[in-house]
């Protein structure tokens, strides 16, 4: 146990008073710093869209989202490598190349893409989407024609 001599009573009162005032300044500062947003926390909110690719289909969940910042999480659940290309939908089937198996990407305006997602792999891409309909497809030889495409509606 620790004893303070009686002659130090005045010194102890000053120290106690000084510590009290210091805590009135330090505690609010610590509170504000603790509540402040950092770079990793202050990212703008975004909508998460999960896209599952599997021979030969694409599932988009949710299929309808609000306009703005979007993160696409593309998961390849098939045995082959797949890609994902996103274009604004014209309401009709995208134009095909002369081979009749792949979409003519040069004739379209690509909004976003994920190249070569390995089997059981996951890739992410962030986009800012305006309202409209978007077509998502894999353009590996024959995959689009086999049904590997989906739609995302942005309100």
N, C-alpha and C positions, 0 to 999 in steps of 0.2 A: 504494500500500500504506500501511497505517496502523500507526504504532508507538506503543506506550505506554511512557512513561519508567519506569525501574525503581522509582522512588519511589512510583509508582501501583500497584504490585503488590498491596499490601494492599487498596487500594480496589477493584481488579479482582476479588480473591477475594471481597470482601463483595458486590459487585454480582452476581457469578456465583452466590453462595450465595442471595442474595435472589431472583434470577430463577428459580433452581431451585425454591425454596419456592413462589413465585408460580405457577409452572407446575403444581405439584402441586395447587393449589387451582383454578386457572382451567380446566385441561383437563377434569377431571371435570364441572365445572359446564357447560362447553360441550357435552360429550358428552350430559349429561342433557337440556339444552335442545334439542339436535338430535334426540334420540330422543323427545321429548315429543310427544303428539298435539295437533294444533290443531283448531279448529272444523271446518275443511274436511275433515280426515282422520278425525275421530272420529264421523262419522255411523254409525248402527247399520247393520249389513249388511242388505241387502234382496235379494229375488229379482227378477230382471229377466224380464218377460214381453213378448215381441214379438208384436204384433197387426198383421196385414196386412189392410187393407180394399181390396176391389176389386169392381167390379160383377160379380156380386152374390154375394159370399162373404166370409167372415171366417175367417182362419187364425190360430190361437192356438198359439204355441210358447214354452215347452213347454205341453202341455195339462194337466199335473199338477205341482203345486208344494207345498212345505210351507207351513203356516199362518204368518202373521206379516206383516212389512212387505214390500210388493210395489211395484214400479214398472212400470206399463204403458207401453210405448212403442208408440204407435198411428201406423202409417204408412199413408197413403192412396195406394194405387197405381192408383187408378182415375181416370177423366176427370171425375168429378163430386165435389162436396163430400159428405162422409159425416160421421156422428156415431157415437159409441159409447156405449151405455148398458149398465150392468152391474147385474144384479139376482140375488138368490138364486133358484136354480132350484127350482121346485115339482115337477119331474118331468114336467109336462105343458106344452103350448104356452101361452105367456103370453096373457092375454085381449086380444081385439082391440076396437078402437073400432067404432062403428056403420058407419064407412066400409069396414070389412073389409080395409083395407090397412095400418093402423098399429096398433101395440101400445098398449093403454090404460095409459099410464105411471102415471096417477093411482091405478090399482088395484094397483100394485106398490110395493115398497120399493126405491128406487134405492140401490145401494151406491157407485156412482161413475159419472162420465160425462165425456165429452170432446165438446164442442160444435163443430160445423163445422170439420172437418179439410179444408182445401183440397186440391185435386188435387196429388199429389206432396209434400204437407206431412207434418210429423211433430209430434205433441203427446205430452206425457208427463203422467202422473198417478200420485201415490203414494197407496197405500191400506194399511190394515191389515186383512187378511182372516182370518176364522175358518174352521175346517174346514167343508167343504160343497161343493156344486155351484153354479156361477154361470153364468148365461146372459148372453152378450154379444151385442148386436145393434145394427144401424143402424135407426132408426125414421123415416127419411125416407120419404115416401109410396111404398108398395109395396116398399121394399127388404127388409123382414123377410120378407114373403110370397114374395119372389123368391129367398129362401135366404140372405140376409145376416145370419146369426147363427152363433154358435159357443159352445163350452162350455169352462170352466176348472174343474178339480177341485182343491180345496185339502185336503190331508191334515192 
